[in-house]
Amino acid sequence: MLFKAGIRANPRGRPKGSVGGRALALADLDRIAGLPKNREQRRLKLQEAHDKDPRGFFRTYIMPLLPKEGKVEVANDGIVKWGSLLGDEPGELPRFDEKGFPIPGR
């Protein structure tokens, strides 16, 4: 079969509601990662990595999750404030307890 310029092979596109293999795989990974036993194991391994090398932990796990451009302010009490380069006031990030859960009201 020869392809002709300007003629689409599938003019109607993907049917509505159909899901590709990548989306299905991500959904499976999300389900597995969300199981309570797996969340606890992951939390313990992350804590272990942080305790071993806090700076390396920041570079390996936290930096890839951060926006590429932004500003950071660290107060004397250790509160990290993130802000936009667009001039918005920095917002305070939530604090977490010793188990890694957010502390309400902050």
C-alpha positions in Angstrom: 0.0 0.0 0.0 1.4 3.3 -1.0 0.8 6.4 1.1 -0.4 9.5 -0.6 0.4 13.0 0.5 -2.5 14.6 2.4 -4.4 11.3 3.0 -4.6 10.2 6.6 -4.3 6.5 7.3 -6.9 6.6 10.0 -9.1 9.7 9.3 -11.5 9.0 12.3 -8.6 8.7 14.8 -8.7 6.7 18.0 -12.2 5.8 19.1 -13.6 7.8 22.0 -13.0 6.1 25.4 -10.3 3.8 24.1 -7.1 3.7 26.2 -3.6 3.0 25.0 -1.2 0.5 26.5 0.9 3.2 28.2 -2.1 4.6 30.1 -3.1 1.1 31.1 0.4 0.4 32.4 0.5 3.7 34.3 -2.9 2.9 35.9 -1.5 -0.5 37.0 1.6 1.0 38.5 -0.5 3.6 40.3 -2.7 0.9 41.8 0.3 -1.1 42.9 2.1 1.9 44.3 -1.0 3.0 46.2 -1.4 -0.2 48.2 -0.9 0.5 51.9 1.9 -2.1 52.3 3.7 -0.7 49.3 3.4 2.9 50.5 4.8 1.9 53.9 7.7 0.0 52.3 8.4 3.0 50.0 8.3 5.4 52.9 10.8 3.3 54.8 13.2 3.0 51.9 13.0 6.8 51.2 13.7 7.5 54.9 16.6 5.1 54.7 18.0 6.8 51.6 17.6 10.3 53.3 19.3 9.2 56.5 22.2 7.8 54.5 22.8 10.8 52.3 20.5 13.8 52.7 22.1 15.9 50.0 22.1 13.0 47.5 18.5 12.3 48.5 17.5 15.8 47.6 19.3 15.6 44.2 17.9 12.1 43.4 14.4 12.3 44.6 13.3 15.8 45.2 15.0 17.9 42.5 13.4 16.0 39.6 10.0 16.8 41.1 10.6 20.5 41.3 9.8 23.1 38.7 12.7 23.9 36.4 12.5 27.6 37.3 11.5 29.1 40.6 12.8 30.8 43.7 13.3 29.3 47.1 13.5 31.0 50.4 14.7 29.2 53.5 13.9 30.9 56.8 16.0 30.6 60.0 13.4 28.2 61.4 13.9 25.8 58.4 10.6 26.6 56.7 11.0 26.4 52.9 9.0 28.9 50.9 8.6 28.4 47.1 7.8 31.2 44.8 7.2 31.8 41.2 9.7 33.8 39.0 6.6 35.8 37.9 6.7 37.8 41.2 4.1 35.9 43.2 4.6 35.8 46.9 6.2 32.6 48.0 3.8 30.1 49.6 4.7 27.9 52.6 4.9 24.2 52.0 3.1 21.8 54.3 5.1 20.3 57.2 5.2 16.6 57.8 5.2 14.5 61.0 7.8 11.8 61.7 5.8 9.2 59.7 5.8 11.5 56.6 2.1 12.6 56.9 1.1 16.3 56.4 0.5 18.2 59.6 -3.0 19.8 59.2 -3.5 23.6 59.5 -0.1 24.7 58.1 
